[in-house]
Amino acid sequence: MGKPGREAAQELVPEIRKQYEIDMVIVNGENAAGGIGITQSTSEAMLDSEVDVITTGNHVWRRKEVIPYLDGDAPIIRPLNYPPGLAGRGYIIIGPVMVVNLVGRTFMHNYDCPFRAMDKLLQELAQRPKITIVDFHAEATSEKVAMGWHLDGRVTAVVGTHTHVGTVDTRVLPNGTAYITDIGMVGPMDSVIGANKEAALSSFLTAMPFNLSVGRGDVIFNSVLLEVSEDTGLATSIIRIDKEIKM
C-alpha cells in the first residue's frame, strides 16, 4: 500500500526470504503507486526487493502508463478473467511454478466468470507445472471460499487478496490445496485499510467522496508462507507471517 508498503517490503522481504529459505516470493502490487494502481517504477522497486512475481487486481488500469509495461517481459500479471484483447497476461510460468491472477465479481464489476476462466486455463495447459498458485482478488468471503473448494486438489494454493484485512482461516483443504480468504496488506496500521484515516472518516460521515491518500506511521506486514511437495505439487502447510515495522 503506497510508499510505506514498498519500504516495508524492501526491508523485510530479503530478511524473511533468508530466514525461511524461501524459493519464490509473490506480492500483490495493485496499490503500490500512491495507494491505488501500479507503475513501472513501483513494480521495479518491488522486483529489486527480491520479489519474483507481481499480481494485481481491479485497480491495475488506474495508472495508464503501466499498460505497455504489462505487455513486456517483466513478471507482472493482471487478472485472467478480464475480457480478451487487453494488455498483459493472466498467468506466468517461472521454472516449476505457475502463478495465476483472478478477480472476483461479487460486489465488484461485471468481469468474466473467474471459475470458468480458471477451468479453461487448466484444461488448455495440459503441460503446466505441478505447482500452481492462484491469487484470487475478490471482495466477498463467500466467493473466495467457493473458489478454494472449486480448485481443491487441482492447484497448490488459492490465496485471497483485496480487502487489506488479514483473515485467520489458513488451512490445507482435504485434497491438498492451501487456502486463506485474505492475506491482508503491507501498509500503515493507523489507517482505514491503508488510507489516511481522517479523510476516510470524513467521507463516511458526510457521504462525500475523497481523494485517496496513503496513511502514515508504523506498518503492518501481512503474508503467508506455503510449503509444497515437489512430487505432487500440492501444499503440505500454510502459515501466517505477520510483522510490524516502526516507521
Secondary structure, 3 states (H helix, E strand, C coil): CHHHHHHHHHHHHHHHHHHHCCCCCEEECCCCCCCCCCCHHHHHHHHCCCCCEEECCCCCCCCHHHHHHHCCCCCECCCCCCCCCCCCCCEEEECCEEEEEEECCCCCCCCCCHHHHHHHHHHHCCCCCCEEEEEEECCCHHHHHHHHHHHECCECEEEEECCCCCCCCCEECCCCCEEECCCCCEEECCCECCECHHHHHHHHHHCCCCCCCECCCCEEEEEEEEEECCCCCCEEEEEEEEEEECC
